Amino acid sequence: MNFDSEFTWTEAKQLAERLALQKTGKYLSDVEMIVLQGSWEGKTYEEMAQLAGYTVDYLNKDVGNKLWKKLSDILGEKVSKKNLLEPLKRASTAQQRPQTASGSMKEIPFPEGSVSLDSSFYVERNEVESLCYDAIVKPGSLIRIKAPKLMGKTSLITQILDHSQSQNYRTVYLNLSSVERSIVTNLDKFLRWLCLMVGRQLKLENKLGDYWDTEILGSNDNCTVYFEEYLLPAIDCPLVLALDEVDLIFPHTEVIEDFLGMLRSWHEKGKISQQWKQLRLIMAHSTECYVPLDMNQSPFNAGVPVELLEFDSKQVLSLANVHGLSWNESQIEALMSMVGGHPYLVRLALYEISSGKMTLEQLLNEAATEAGIYSNHLRRHLEILQQTPELAQGLQTVVTSPEPVSLDSMQIYKLHSMGLVRQQDNQVMPRCHLYREYFCRVLSA
């Protein structure tokens, strides 16, 4: 690409970052910037891949294609690797013209459930998405996503499945919270349910009656045979099976040990069997499984572990911009001092403030009270704690101590699953000041 002496790479980079933040609420990722700069400098994808340590296909078919579409949407004209310079120059010229006040702000959705694809309210984690995209294209891969509730596990799964579909893979998403107790407490029923639901999403005929041999084979073997001899051959392409909220079946010891052992065996088969190389697994859970498992049976020491952390100040600032809030550093710090970088708590605050219902100062003053925006969220946690007095006592110990404290492993397991505490080595502390202030008051009453 020819350089223009009046429009430098530094200016182009700053313009692209500024426009991306204004239009999508997100900065360009590091790998997107690698492709952008490489294209600006006239490098091929092969040269970029060699310098940056990525695969050519990843930079070209995944990052590149999405980047040019994103820039086309941002700049309002077709942008490609070859014509990058002129659209950016035109955008730079337009930015220098006097600007009129913008129209009404786009409607902001209430923060509930997962974030949809291509939503400007989805915040990319630092390299987490690219790690998952790289992993899911590998034969027989297993991705384990671990994070407390309301941290964005399902939203990340949605992104991975979308990437998988762009690779012409078939995808199946199953949320295990939807399984009835009568099914999840019986291994044979549960695995039949699994096979049936996978087949339905793949638009395949139910042939359980032809493959399920209850006289000779056990439930795990029957399920394995159904995948190996029917489901996988029927689609003849990679299948990405995403299992969300797996921890909801952890308490059912009559099922979980055999089920997790089977998933681990499928992952191991993927290392040697061409058929099983086609299956890629995603498991999302809030906590570790406390069912004793043989090291060679547990899927929790295999595959690619992904732990979702809280948003940092840069990500919170990006999210504030999407909500139309021109916040400074002190305002970001004030919010994060109360709720940390917890995705749900941050988004709820930004929603309420951007809609004009309250100011940041009002929100912070009322946050831990019954009149605050978090009252329903806090009350739901309190109801669970009141049903388990020993857990409430454990949390009271945590919130009243200025230092991290030690609890027994099961208390840590449950409190972390609820998202109320963060771990520091073998000790725990409140996840945020909101929880410390509220539960210190209500548990001491």
Order of alpha helices (4+ residues) and beta strands (2+ residues): alpha-alpha-alpha-alpha-alpha-alpha-beta-alpha-beta-alpha-alpha-alpha-alpha-alpha-beta-alpha-alpha-beta-beta-alpha-alpha-alpha-alpha-alpha-alpha-alpha-beta-beta-alpha
